[in-house]
Amino acid sequence: MATTTAPSRPATARRTTIALKTLMAGSGLVFVGYVLLHMYGNLKTLAGEEAFNTYAHHLRTFGEPILPYEGLLWIVRVVLIVAVIAHIYAAFSLWSRAGTARRTKYAAAKTAMRTAWMRWGGVFLIIFIIWHLLHFTIMKISVNPDAQGVDIEQNPYRLVVASFQVPWMTLIYLLALAALGLHLAHGVFSAQQTFGLTGTPAKYRRAKAIGHAVAALVVVGFAIPPLAILFGLIK
């Protein structure tokens, strides 16, 4: 009589871990795509008030009349919210599994430091993103005591310029960029690893290089406008 055996727990756990890693990598790459587009938009400040405000306006009217006003933005927001929730869920699930399985400290301090940074750097980024949305999108807060009022808050270009004329605001932004850069350098590499693109030494080095290149591009691209504003090159 034929008998069947139930799948072993280790095999099931491995499949679940692979699924979580795939979810984490895929949702992370969605966010990377958004970050690159957002960086492009921020660089419009270099072209002046009219160019930046026209860009901001067209984001809200893109696709009309097929899409309603801000229709594209809401589609992007929903996709991002789903991606962020999926990323956080996968990350904390994997960290929980790693913590349960690990009985001794990391043998390599470097690995332990990188893992801790990905965890707490990610938490810092979530907090910053919430503030960033409140600052520029939801409440439109001017942190500059010398630039207040509706004329500032309802003018995207003037709100950005007023905000980054404040040194502590620019510093917080740059710290967030440092956290984002380190997160991207490791995350983009890990995503390639998850999708099987690091199977040879050459591919491994290429994946590392791509991770560092994306991180450098994003950090430099995002840092240019606030630094230009802080030092008076953009007014």
N, C-alpha and C positions, 0 to 999 in steps of 0.2 A: 504493500500500500504506500503510495507516494506521500511524503510529508513535506510540509513547507516550513520554513523558518522565518521568523519575523526579522526585519532589518535590525541590526545592532544599534544600540544607542550612539556609539561613537560615529558610525556612518551617518546617522540622522543629524547628529550635532554638526558634523563637517558640512553636510549639505545646507543646513541652516546658516552656518557661518559664512559659507560662500554666497548664499542669497543676501545676507546682510551686507557683506562687502560689496556686492554688485549694486545693491540699492544705494549704499553710501557713495560709491564711485559715480553712478549715474546721476544722482541728485546733485553731487558736488560739481559735476561738469556743466549741469544746467546753470548753476550759480556762477561758474567761471565765465560762461557765455554772456550772462547778464552783466557781470562786472566789466568785461571788455567793452560792451556797448555803452555802459554808463560812463566809463572813462573817456570814451570818444565824445560823448555829450558834454562832459565837464570841460574838455579842452576847447569847446566853443567859446568859453570866456575869453580866450586869447584873441578872438575876432571882434570883441566888443559887445556892447549892450544890445544893439539891435540884432546881431547874429545869434546871440545866446537866447534872448527872449523869443525870437522867431522860432528857434529850435524847440524851446519849451512849449510854445503855443502849438506847434505842429504835432508834438507828441500827443496832445489832447484832442486834436481834430483829425488825426491820421485815420483814414478809412471811411470818413463821412461821405455820403449819407448811409453807406452800408452798415457801418458801425456807429453807435451813438457817441456823443461827446465823451471823451476819456475812455471809450470802449477798448482800444488797444491797451491802454495803461492798466485797465482792470483785468484784462486777460493775462498780461504779464505779471500783475500782482498775485493773481490766483495761482498761476504756475509756480511763482517763486515761493509763495507760502507753502504749497504742497511739497516743493523740493526741500525747503528748509526743515519742515516737520519730518519728512522722510530721512533727511540727513542726520538730524538730531537723534531721532529714534534709533537709526542704525548705529550711530556712533556710541550712544550710551549702552545699547545692547551689547555691542562688541567689547566695550570697556568693562562691562559687568562680567561678561564671560571670561575675559582675560584675568580680571581680578580674582574670580572664583578658582580658576585653574592654576594660578600662580601661587606656589607655596614658599618660594624663596624670593629674595630681592633680585633685581636684574643683575646679571653678571657684569654687564657693561654700563657704566654711568652715563655714557653718551646716549645709549638707547633709552634709558630711563628719563633723561632730561628731555629728549625729543618727544617721548610719549606724553610726559607731563605738560610740555608746551602745547602740543596739539589739543589736549583736553582743556586746559585753562585759557589758552589763547583763543580757542573756539568760544568759550563762555564769554570772554571779554568782547569778542566780535559781535556776539548776539546782543549784548548790552549796548554796544556802540551803535549797532544797526537800529535798535529801538529809538535811541536818542536822535540818530540821524534822520529817521522818518518824522519824529516829532518836530525836529528843528527846521527841516526844509519842506516837508510835505503836509503833515497833518495840522500842526499848530502854527507853523511858519514864525519861529521865534527869532527875533533879532537880539543877539547877546551883546551888541555894541551899544553902550549908553549914549553915544553921540549920533546914532542913526536909528531912530525910532519912528513909529507911525505907519499908517496904511501905505504911504508911498514907498516905503522900504519893504514891508511885509508882502505886498501884492506885486512886487516887481522882482522876478526871480534873480536877475543879474545883480541888482542892488542889494538884495538880501545876502547873496553869496559874498559879494565884495565886503559888505559891512561886517559879516561874520568873521571872515579871515583877516580882517584888519585888527582883530583882537588876538594878541599873541597866545594866550592860554587856549583859545579855541583851536588855533592852528596846531599847537603842540599836541592836543588830544587827537586831532585828526591824523597827525604824523605817527603817533604811537599806534593808532588803529591800523595805519598802513603797514607799519612794521609787523604787527601781528598778522595782518592779512598776507603779507609777503611770505612769511615763514610758513603759514598755513598752506598757501598755494604751492610753494616749492615742494613740500612733502606730499600734499594732497594730489597734485597733478601727476607726480611720479607714481603714487600708490594706485591711482585710478588706472594708469597704464599697466601696472603690475597685475591688478585685478583682472583686466581684460586680456591678459596673456601676451603683453607686448614687450616683455623684458626677459625672454627666454635664453638669450645669448649674451655674453659679455658686451658685445657691441650694442645690442638693443638696450641693455641695462644702462649703459653710459648715455645713450641717446635719450632715454626716458628721463634720466637725471637732468640732462642738459635742457630738455624741453620744460621740465618743472621749474628750473631756475630761470629760464628765459621768460616764461609766462609771469613768474613772480616779479622779476625785475621790470618788465614792461608795465605791469599794472601799478607797481609802487611809484615808478618814475612818472608815468602818465598822470596818476592821481595827484602826485605831489607838486607838479608844475604850477597849476592854478593857485592853490593857497599860498605857496611861497612867493609867487609873482605878486599876489595881492599884498601879502605882508610886507614885502620890500618896496612897495609903491610902483611896481611896473604895470600893474593893472589898477585902475581907479574908477 
